[in-house]
Amino acid sequence: MKKFGVFLMVGAMASGLLAGCGGDDAAASGKGRAGGQGQGQGGPELPTRDVRLAMAEEGRLSRTVEVSGTLAADEQAELGIKVAGRIQEMFVDIGSPVRRGQAIARLIPTDLQLRVEQAETALAQARTRLGIPPQGPDRLVPPEETAVVKQAAANLKNAQLTRDRMARLFEQKLIPQSDLDEADAGFGVADARYQEAVEEARTRQGLLDQRRSELSIAQRALADSTVTAPFDGMIRERLVSVGDYVAVGAPVAVLVRVHPLRLRLEVPERDAAGVTVGLPVQVTVEGDPTVYKGNVARISPSVSETNRTLLVEAEVPNQDARLRPGSFAKAEIVLSSADPAVLVPASTIVTFAGIEKVIGVEDGKAVEKKVRTGRRSDGKVEITDGVKAGEAVVLAPGNLVSGQPVKVVG
């Protein structure tokens, strides 16, 4: 009996302990359910955010090709002097703007001026030998008007008269045959000397032409001692200094035409078919917020087999010389400008882990919407899927999360 009573007491104590443990678990379970329900409703209450909205709108967006390239001078020339000599003056330096025909550099002209004077003297001598005054316009002198031919002609006429007279006297048997033969020989000699005089006159006329050419060459060399700009532009590089001796054709400066500039672009083959001459191009360079306008001017006839791109050249106006040849530039070739599209401000797009989305507002709370974007232009982004025209999206959502309470302001 005592053992049985002990067993009853132990059983009762065990039942009480089990009942206590069961009550604690139940309470804990109930408390856990209450806490779980709170988390399901959003956990800690998120603060209400003030947001501003923008409407997705229908518009027309240009279809463009984004490429990069290098700005190059429209023309570039190494300016050299056509004669050898020592530099007397340099009229330009790096960055100097020049106009077509403006002097760039000049040689010491002393030797060249002496050659001009020498050629002028030789020309005057040639003119005098032809009976032309040393000064005045050159003219073609017929051989019959030269002194040497006139003298030979007079001698020929005298010899002819002598021969005729001797012939008449011989017919009258007043002179022997030898006198007539002597007169015939004198006539032959006079005729030969006349032909020689005509040839001499023609030689002197040729010499006059030669002296005139020599004078022109000397004057040209003197003029070429000053190198001038062949076109409007700016000096890119100065290669010599005053006192330097330069050989024939040695460059003294590099001139570039900076208006307009050539923008060389490599367009991918998939977009090459839409590129035509005259299409507008929008150009930007590093460190300059200005968007420069240009046009496609030249297109290569073939696609490069190396990188499958089409070489395109655009002309970009540069009247104020703000753009510099050699600069790296980004360009958008506008293939078309009338495609309809759904547009939202670029600040409404949120990108995370490669996924693009916007935030809308429904029942006072933020709602995420996944979207697909297309072209971008002037702060607008094309939405190809996920948002329709007329739907409101949050501007600059930042770290706004779906389900967070929002208040529309502005």
VEXDREN-2710 file (C-alpha; in Angstrom, 1 decimal):
% VEXDREN-2710
k/r/px/py/pz
1/MET/0.0/0.0/0.0
2/LYS/2.8/2.4/0.9
3/LYS/4.5/1.7/-2.4
4/PHE/1.3/2.2/-4.3
5/GLY/0.8/5.6/-2.6
6/VAL/4.3/6.7/-3.5
7/PHE/3.6/5.8/-7.1
8/LEU/0.4/7.9/-7.1
9/MET/2.2/10.9/-5.6
10/VAL/5.0/10.6/-8.3
11/GLY/2.4/10.3/-11.0
12/ALA/0.6/13.4/-9.8
13/MET/3.8/15.4/-9.6
14/ALA/4.7/14.3/-13.2
15/SER/1.3/15.3/-14.5
16/GLY/1.6/18.7/-12.9
17/LEU/5.0/19.2/-14.4
18/LEU/3.8/18.2/-17.8
19/ALA/0.8/20.4/-17.5
20/GLY/3.0/23.4/-16.6
21/CYS/5.3/22.7/-19.5
22/GLY/2.3/22.4/-21.9
23/GLY/1.0/25.7/-20.7
24/ASP/4.3/27.5/-21.3
25/ASP/4.5/26.1/-24.8
26/ALA/1.0/27.1/-25.6
27/ALA/1.6/30.6/-24.4
28/ALA/4.8/30.8/-26.3
29/SER/3.1/29.4/-29.4
30/GLY/0.3/32.0/-29.0
31/LYS/2.8/34.8/-28.6
32/GLY/4.8/33.5/-31.6
33/ARG/1.6/33.6/-33.8
34/ALA/0.9/37.1/-32.7
35/GLY/4.4/38.1/-33.6
36/GLY/4.3/36.3/-37.0
37/GLN/1.1/38.1/-37.8
38/GLY/2.8/41.4/-37.1
39/GLN/5.7/40.6/-39.5
40/GLY/3.3/39.5/-42.1
41/GLN/1.8/43.0/-42.0
42/GLY/5.2/44.5/-42.7
43/GLY/7.2/44.1/-39.5
44/PRO/8.3/47.5/-38.1
45/GLU/6.1/50.2/-39.5
46/LEU/8.0/51.9/-42.4
47/PRO/7.9/55.7/-42.5
48/THR/5.7/57.5/-45.0
49/ARG/7.7/59.0/-47.8
50/ASP/6.9/62.2/-49.7
51/VAL/7.1/61.5/-53.4
52/ARG/6.6/63.4/-56.6
53/LEU/5.0/61.8/-59.7
54/ALA/5.5/62.0/-63.4
55/MET/3.2/60.7/-66.1
56/ALA/4.4/58.3/-68.7
57/GLU/3.5/60.0/-72.0
58/GLU/3.4/59.2/-75.6
59/GLY/6.0/60.9/-77.7
60/ARG/8.3/60.6/-80.7
61/LEU/11.8/59.6/-80.1
62/SER/14.7/59.6/-82.5
63/ARG/16.2/56.3/-83.5
64/THR/19.9/56.8/-83.1
65/VAL/23.2/54.9/-83.3
66/GLU/25.7/55.6/-80.5
67/VAL/29.3/55.4/-81.7
68/SER/32.6/57.0/-80.7
69/GLY/35.4/58.4/-82.9
70/THR/38.1/60.9/-83.2
71/LEU/37.9/64.5/-84.4
72/ALA/40.4/65.3/-87.1
73/ALA/41.3/68.4/-89.0
74/ASP/39.6/68.9/-92.3
75/GLU/42.9/69.7/-93.9
76/GLN/46.5/69.5/-92.6
77/ALA/49.6/70.7/-94.4
78/GLU/53.3/70.8/-93.7
79/LEU/54.4/74.2/-95.0
80/GLY/57.9/74.1/-96.6
81/ILE/60.0/76.7/-98.4
82/LYS/60.8/75.9/-102.1
83/VAL/64.3/77.4/-101.9
84/ALA/67.2/76.9/-99.5
85/GLY/68.3/79.6/-97.2
86/ARG/68.4/81.0/-93.6
87/ILE/65.3/82.0/-91.7
88/GLN/65.0/85.7/-91.3
89/GLU/61.5/86.0/-89.7
90/MET/58.9/83.7/-88.3
91/PHE/55.5/85.4/-88.2
92/VAL/53.5/82.7/-86.3
93/ASP/53.7/80.4/-83.4
94/ILE/51.8/77.4/-82.0
95/GLY/48.0/78.2/-81.9
96/SER/48.3/81.3/-84.2
97/PRO/45.2/81.7/-86.4
98/VAL/46.1/82.5/-90.0
99/ARG/44.3/83.5/-93.2
100/ARG/44.9/82.2/-96.7
101/GLY/47.9/84.0/-98.2
102/GLN/49.2/85.2/-94.9
103/ALA/53.0/85.0/-94.5
104/ILE/54.3/82.2/-92.2
105/ALA/58.1/82.5/-92.6
106/ARG/60.7/84.4/-94.7
107/LEU/64.3/83.7/-95.7
108/ILE/67.1/86.2/-95.8
109/PRO/66.6/87.5/-99.4
110/THR/70.0/88.9/-100.2
111/ASP/71.3/86.2/-102.5
112/LEU/67.9/85.9/-104.3
113/GLN/67.7/89.6/-104.9
114/LEU/71.2/89.6/-106.5
115/ARG/70.1/86.8/-108.8
116/VAL/67.1/88.8/-109.9
117/GLU/69.4/91.8/-110.6
118/GLN/71.7/89.6/-112.6
119/ALA/68.9/88.2/-114.6
120/GLU/67.6/91.7/-115.3
121/THR/71.0/92.8/-116.6
122/ALA/71.2/89.8/-118.9
123/LEU/67.8/90.5/-120.2
124/ALA/68.6/94.1/-120.9
125/GLN/71.7/92.9/-122.9
126/ALA/69.6/90.5/-125.0
127/ARG/67.1/93.3/-125.7
128/THR/69.9/95.6/-126.8
129/ARG/71.3/93.1/-129.2
130/LEU/67.9/92.9/-130.9
131/GLY/67.6/96.6/-131.1
132/ILE/65.0/96.9/-128.3
133/PRO/65.3/99.5/-125.6
134/PRO/66.6/98.0/-122.3
135/GLN/63.4/99.1/-120.5
136/GLY/59.8/98.6/-121.7
137/PRO/57.7/95.7/-122.9
138/ASP/59.2/92.8/-124.7
139/ARG/58.2/92.1/-128.3
140/LEU/59.0/89.7/-131.1
141/VAL/61.4/91.4/-133.5
142/PRO/61.3/90.1/-137.1
143/PRO/64.8/89.1/-138.4
144/GLU/64.6/91.7/-141.2
145/GLU/64.4/94.5/-138.6
146/THR/67.7/93.6/-136.8
147/ALA/70.9/95.4/-137.6
148/VAL/72.9/92.3/-138.4
149/VAL/70.4/91.2/-141.0
150/LYS/70.1/94.7/-142.5
151/GLN/73.8/94.8/-143.0
152/ALA/73.9/91.4/-144.6
153/ALA/71.0/92.3/-146.8
154/ALA/72.9/95.5/-148.0
155/ASN/76.0/93.5/-148.8
156/LEU/73.9/90.9/-150.6
157/LYS/72.3/93.6/-152.7
158/ASN/75.6/95.2/-153.5
159/ALA/77.0/91.8/-154.6
160/GLN/74.0/91.1/-156.8
161/LEU/74.4/94.5/-158.5
162/THR/78.1/93.9/-159.0
163/ARG/77.4/90.5/-160.6
164/ASP/74.7/91.9/-162.9
165/ARG/77.1/94.7/-164.0
166/MET/79.9/92.2/-164.6
167/ALA/77.5/90.0/-166.6
168/ARG/76.6/92.9/-169.0
169/LEU/80.3/93.8/-169.4
170/PHE/81.1/90.2/-170.2
171/GLU/78.4/90.0/-172.8
172/GLN/80.0/93.1/-174.4
173/LYS/83.3/91.3/-174.2
174/LEU/84.8/94.1/-172.2
175/ILE/86.0/91.9/-169.3
176/PRO/87.4/88.5/-169.1
177/GLN/85.5/85.4/-167.8
178/SER/87.5/85.5/-164.5
179/ASP/86.0/88.9/-163.5
180/LEU/82.5/87.5/-164.0
181/ASP/83.4/84.4/-162.0
182/GLU/84.8/86.6/-159.2
183/ALA/81.5/88.6/-159.1
184/ASP/79.4/85.4/-159.0
185/ALA/81.5/84.1/-156.1
186/GLY/81.1/87.4/-154.2
187/PHE/77.4/87.2/-154.7
188/GLY/77.4/83.6/-153.2
189/VAL/79.4/84.7/-150.2
190/ALA/77.0/87.7/-149.6
191/ASP/74.0/85.4/-149.8
192/ALA/75.5/83.0/-147.3
193/ARG/76.3/85.8/-145.0
194/TYR/72.7/87.0/-145.2
195/GLN/71.3/83.6/-144.3
196/GLU/73.8/83.5/-141.4
197/ALA/72.6/86.9/-140.2
198/VAL/69.0/85.8/-140.3
199/GLU/69.9/82.8/-138.2
200/GLU/71.9/85.0/-135.8
201/ALA/68.8/87.3/-135.4
202/ARG/66.7/84.3/-134.6
203/THR/69.3/83.1/-132.1
204/ARG/69.2/86.5/-130.4
205/GLN/65.4/86.3/-130.2
206/GLY/65.7/82.9/-128.6
207/LEU/68.3/84.3/-126.2
208/LEU/65.9/87.1/-125.3
209/ASP/63.2/84.5/-124.5
210/GLN/65.7/82.6/-122.4
211/ARG/66.8/85.7/-120.4
212/ARG/63.1/86.5/-119.8
213/SER/62.5/83.0/-118.4
214/GLU/65.7/83.3/-116.2
215/LEU/64.4/86.5/-114.8
216/SER/61.0/85.0/-114.1
217/ILE/62.7/82.0/-112.3
218/ALA/64.8/84.4/-110.2
219/GLN/61.8/86.5/-109.3
220/ARG/59.8/83.3/-108.5
221/ALA/62.6/82.1/-106.2
222/LEU/62.6/85.5/-104.5
223/ALA/58.9/85.2/-104.0
224/ASP/59.2/81.6/-102.8
225/SER/61.6/82.7/-100.0
226/THR/58.4/83.7/-98.1
227/VAL/56.1/80.8/-97.4
228/THR/52.3/81.6/-97.1
229/ALA/49.3/79.8/-95.8
230/PRO/47.4/77.8/-98.5
231/PHE/44.1/78.0/-96.5
232/ASP/42.5/79.4/-93.4
233/GLY/43.5/77.6/-90.2
234/MET/45.7/77.5/-87.1
235/ILE/49.3/76.6/-86.6
236/ARG/49.6/73.2/-85.0
237/GLU/53.4/73.0/-84.8
238/ARG/56.3/75.4/-85.3
239/LEU/59.4/73.5/-86.6
240/VAL/62.1/76.2/-87.0
241/SER/63.4/79.3/-85.4
242/VAL/65.0/82.5/-86.7
243/GLY/68.6/81.8/-87.9
244/ASP/68.0/78.2/-88.8
245/TYR/69.2/77.1/-92.3
246/VAL/66.6/75.1/-94.1
247/ALA/67.0/73.0/-97.2
248/VAL/64.7/73.0/-100.2
249/GLY/61.3/71.8/-99.2
250/ALA/62.1/71.5/-95.5
251/PRO/58.9/72.1/-93.4
252/VAL/58.8/75.1/-91.2
253/ALA/55.3/74.8/-89.7
254/VAL/52.2/72.5/-89.7
255/LEU/48.9/74.2/-90.5
256/VAL/45.5/72.6/-89.8
257/ARG/42.0/73.7/-90.9
258/VAL/39.8/73.6/-87.8
259/HIS/36.5/74.6/-89.4
260/PRO/34.8/72.4/-90.1
261/LEU/36.3/69.3/-88.4
262/ARG/36.1/65.7/-89.6
263/LEU/34.6/63.2/-87.2
264/ARG/35.6/59.7/-88.1
265/LEU/33.2/57.0/-86.8
266/GLU/33.0/53.3/-87.1
267/VAL/29.4/52.2/-87.3
268/PRO/28.5/48.6/-86.5
269/GLU/27.5/46.5/-89.6
270/ARG/24.0/45.9/-88.2
271/ASP/23.3/49.7/-88.2
272/ALA/25.2/50.5/-91.4
273/ALA/22.3/50.1/-93.7
274/GLY/20.4/53.0/-92.1
275/VAL/23.3/55.5/-92.4
276/THR/23.1/57.9/-95.3
277/VAL/24.8/61.1/-96.3
278/GLY/23.2/64.2/-94.7
279/LEU/21.9/62.5/-91.5
280/PRO/22.2/64.7/-88.4
281/VAL/24.9/63.9/-85.8
282/GLN/25.0/65.0/-82.2
283/VAL/28.6/65.2/-80.9
284/THR/29.9/65.5/-77.3
285/VAL/33.5/65.6/-76.1
286/GLU/35.0/64.8/-72.7
287/GLY/34.8/67.8/-70.3
288/ASP/32.5/69.8/-72.4
289/PRO/28.7/69.7/-71.7
290/THR/27.9/71.3/-75.1
291/VAL/26.2/69.1/-77.7
292/TYR/27.6/70.0/-81.1
293/LYS/25.6/69.4/-84.3
294/GLY/27.0/68.0/-87.5
295/ASN/26.0/65.9/-90.5
296/VAL/27.2/62.8/-92.2
297/ALA/29.4/63.9/-95.1
298/ARG/31.2/60.8/-96.4
299/ILE/30.6/57.0/-96.2
300/SER/33.1/54.3/-97.0
301/PRO/32.0/52.1/-99.9
302/SER/32.8/48.9/-98.0
303/VAL/32.6/47.3/-94.5
304/SER/35.8/46.5/-92.7
305/GLU/36.5/42.8/-92.7
306/THR/38.5/43.1/-89.5
307/ASN/35.9/44.5/-87.1
308/ARG/32.8/44.5/-89.3
309/THR/32.3/48.2/-89.1
310/LEU/31.5/50.9/-91.6
311/LEU/33.8/54.0/-91.7
312/VAL/31.7/57.2/-91.7
313/GLU/32.9/60.8/-91.7
314/ALA/30.8/63.6/-90.3
315/GLU/31.5/67.3/-90.7
316/VAL/31.1/69.3/-87.4
317/PRO/31.1/73.1/-87.6
318/ASN/33.8/74.7/-85.4
319/GLN/33.8/78.4/-86.2
320/ASP/34.8/79.4/-82.6
321/ALA/37.5/76.7/-82.5
322/ARG/36.3/75.2/-79.3
323/LEU/36.7/71.7/-80.6
324/ARG/40.3/70.5/-81.0
325/PRO/41.5/68.0/-83.7
326/GLY/42.6/64.7/-82.2
327/SER/39.9/64.8/-79.4
328/PHE/38.0/61.7/-78.5
329/ALA/34.3/62.3/-79.2
330/LYS/31.0/60.4/-78.7
331/ALA/28.4/60.8/-81.3
332/GLU/24.7/59.9/-82.0
333/ILE/23.7/59.5/-85.6
334/VAL/20.0/60.2/-85.8
335/LEU/18.7/57.6/-88.2
336/SER/15.0/58.6/-87.8
337/SER/13.2/61.2/-85.7
338/ALA/9.5/60.2/-85.9
339/ASP/9.1/56.9/-84.1
340/PRO/6.2/56.8/-81.5
341/ALA/7.2/55.7/-78.0
342/VAL/6.2/55.7/-74.3
343/LEU/8.5/58.0/-72.5
344/VAL/9.3/58.5/-68.8
345/PRO/12.0/60.8/-67.2
346/ALA/15.3/59.0/-66.8
347/SER/15.2/59.7/-63.1
348/THR/12.3/57.3/-62.6
349/ILE/14.3/54.3/-63.6
350/VAL/15.8/52.1/-60.9
351/THR/18.3/49.4/-61.8
352/PHE/19.2/46.5/-59.4
353/ALA/21.1/43.4/-60.3
354/GLY/20.5/44.0/-64.0
355/ILE/16.7/44.4/-63.5
356/GLU/15.1/47.7/-64.4
357/LYS/12.0/48.9/-62.7
358/VAL/9.9/51.9/-61.8
359/ILE/7.8/52.7/-58.7
360/GLY/4.1/53.4/-59.0
361/VAL/1.6/54.4/-56.4
362/GLU/-1.5/52.4/-55.5
363/ASP/-3.8/52.9/-52.5
364/GLY/-1.2/55.2/-50.9
365/LYS/1.6/52.7/-51.1
366/ALA/4.6/52.1/-53.4
367/VAL/4.4/49.4/-56.0
368/GLU/7.3/48.1/-58.1
369/LYS/6.9/47.5/-61.8
370/LYS/9.5/45.8/-63.9
371/VAL/10.1/47.5/-67.2
372/ARG/12.1/47.1/-70.4
373/THR/13.8/50.2/-71.7
374/GLY/14.9/51.2/-75.1
375/ARG/16.3/54.4/-76.5
376/ARG/17.3/57.4/-74.5
377/SER/17.3/61.1/-75.5
378/ASP/17.2/64.5/-73.8
379/GLY/16.6/63.0/-70.3
380/LYS/13.8/60.7/-71.5
381/VAL/13.8/56.9/-71.6
382/GLU/11.7/54.8/-73.9
383/ILE/9.6/52.1/-72.1
384/THR/9.0/49.1/-74.4
385/ASP/7.2/47.0/-71.8
386/GLY/5.8/47.4/-68.2
387/VAL/4.3/50.8/-68.3
388/LYS/1.7/52.4/-70.5
389/ALA/1.1/56.0/-71.4
390/GLY/-0.9/57.8/-68.7
391/GLU/0.5/55.8/-65.8
392/ALA/2.1/57.7/-62.9
393/VAL/5.6/56.8/-61.8
394/VAL/7.7/58.2/-58.9
395/LEU/10.5/60.7/-59.7
396/ALA/13.8/59.9/-58.1
397/PRO/12.5/56.9/-56.0
398/GLY/15.9/56.3/-54.3
399/ASN/15.6/53.5/-51.8
400/LEU/11.8/53.5/-51.8
401/VAL/10.5/49.9/-51.4
402/SER/7.4/48.2/-52.5
403/GLY/4.6/48.5/-49.9
404/GLN/6.0/51.5/-48.2
405/PRO/3.4/54.2/-47.5
406/VAL/3.8/57.3/-49.7
407/LYS/2.4/60.8/-49.8
408/VAL/2.2/62.5/-53.2
409/VAL/3.4/66.1/-53.0
410/GLY/4.0/68.8/-55.6
END
